[in-house]
Amino acid sequence: MSKKNVEELLIAGGADEKLRNKYDALKTKEEFVALAKGDGYEFSVQDLDDVLRESGDSFESFGNPAKRVIWWQ
């Protein structure tokens, strides 16, 4: 498990709208981590929390359809 994998996913999502949309639709961090594992990104909820805190981002979603502002460009 690794914060580096979280960062790689956030970068990939920043470049790929379909990937962003797939993850933005999830309700919980646990669902997010489980889907990421299935996509080859191995990390924990704690790793996700650490990266989001360090970058000043929040997992909260807004809008309809739901969007998050965690994705890196």
Secondary structure per residue as TSV (DSSP state, phi and psi in degrees):
chain	resnum	aa	ss	phi	psi
A	1	M	-	360.0	144.1
A	2	S	-	-159.7	138.9
A	3	K	H	-66.6	-28.3
A	4	K	H	-60.8	-38.2
A	5	N	H	-66.9	-35.8
A	6	V	H	-61.6	-47.9
A	7	E	H	-60.6	-41.2
A	8	E	H	-62.6	-40.3
A	9	L	H	-66.5	-42.2
A	10	L	H	-65.0	-34.4
A	11	I	H	-70.1	-44.7
A	12	A	H	-60.8	-42.2
A	13	G	H	-66.5	-32.4
A	14	G	H	-64.9	-27.4
A	15	A	H	-96.9	-13.1
A	16	D	-	-131.4	105.8
A	17	E	H	-61.5	-38.6
A	18	K	H	-62.9	-41.1
A	19	L	H	-63.9	-46.0
A	20	R	H	-55.9	-48.8
A	21	N	H	-61.3	-39.5
A	22	K	H	-61.7	-43.8
A	23	Y	H	-79.8	-33.6
A	24	D	H	-63.4	-26.6
A	25	A	T	-73.8	-15.1
A	26	L	-	-76.1	147.4
A	27	K	-	-90.3	-37.7
A	28	T	S	-118.9	159.8
A	29	K	H	-65.3	-34.6
A	30	E	H	-63.0	-42.0
A	31	E	H	-63.8	-40.8
A	32	F	H	-59.9	-48.0
A	33	V	H	-66.0	-40.0
A	34	A	H	-64.5	-43.4
A	35	L	H	-65.3	-41.2
A	36	A	H	-59.9	-42.1
A	37	K	H	-59.8	-43.3
A	38	G	H	-63.1	-26.0
A	39	D	T	-93.0	5.5
A	40	G	T	94.0	10.2
A	41	Y	-	-106.8	104.9
A	42	E	-	-95.3	110.6
A	43	F	-	-159.6	166.9
A	44	S	-	-102.7	170.0
A	45	V	H	-60.3	-38.7
A	46	Q	H	-62.8	-41.2
A	47	D	H	-60.7	-44.4
A	48	L	H	-60.3	-48.2
A	49	D	H	-58.8	-43.3
A	50	D	H	-61.1	-47.3
A	51	V	H	-65.0	-43.8
A	52	L	H	-63.8	-41.4
A	53	R	H	-64.7	-45.1
A	54	E	H	-63.5	-32.8
A	55	S	H	-90.8	-7.1
A	56	G	T	78.9	18.1
A	57	D	-	-96.6	160.2
A	58	S	-	-123.3	142.9
A	59	F	-	-75.7	-11.8
A	60	E	-	-56.2	144.6
A	61	S	E	-110.3	163.0
A	62	F	E	-148.7	160.3
A	63	G	T	82.7	177.2
A	64	N	T	-140.9	107.9
A	65	P	T	-71.5	157.7
A	66	A	T	-60.8	139.9
A	67	K	E	-134.2	152.6
A	68	R	E	-123.0	151.3
A	69	V	S	-106.6	44.0
A	70	I	-	-100.8	-10.2
A	71	W	-	-78.8	138.4
A	72	W	-	-100.1	138.9
A	73	Q	-	-93.7	360.0
